[in-house]
């Protein structure tokens, strides 16, 4: 005889309590039904919990939100800053009364706002990773975005080679695959060549995939050498991010040549 599954509200509350008790640098609770998800984030065992509801722009047509359903999210304290794939967000406390209220509202949001049914998948990730930060690169990219300037662009190339990137990995390849072959292909060109990419920081990666994504931290000089082996059409920096751009294949090749010339000079 099979055990009767616990009601979703009961499961949500138990998961929220585990999240609130976590002392990890960042703990992420994802509740998902099909393409719909709610994500709660707690940091360091202190402060408010941030809850996100998936943005309509990230959903297939059948699940996109109407203005009326968006208004239901606002009624529950969610706000949406910026357009596109940015999720709806709200904050709530860690006390039991707040968690009980949020568990009730999660059931309502999934049913009334997103119109989904079915057994939810619940995953809690406790993350103590020290994610790379590249403030000098971000500053250099902001400068280039202001308009064409050869010196600023050269400065950005230097920062690209000195940065430590978050390179997303392809979940479809096995553990035996390494190097550039493990890099995620964002898009395949008509020629069959890939579009590769990387992120300057964790916040930028989460603007592309709010739930997070497996990545490897890698120095820029190595990133571009490995990427060049796959002959990409282009290499994207912070796709869907606030600050980013795209390097074409010949620019990737140029960066690789800079690295090789530098090594040759050092070996002499």
Helices and strands as residue ranges (DSSP letters): H 8-21, E 26-33, E 36-43, E 46-53, G 56-58, G 61-63, H 67-75, E 88-92, H 96-108, I 109-113, E 121-127, H 135-145, H 150-162, E 164-168, G 179-182, E 187-188, E 194-198, H 202-208, E 215-219, H 220-229, E 234-237, E 245-248, H 249-267
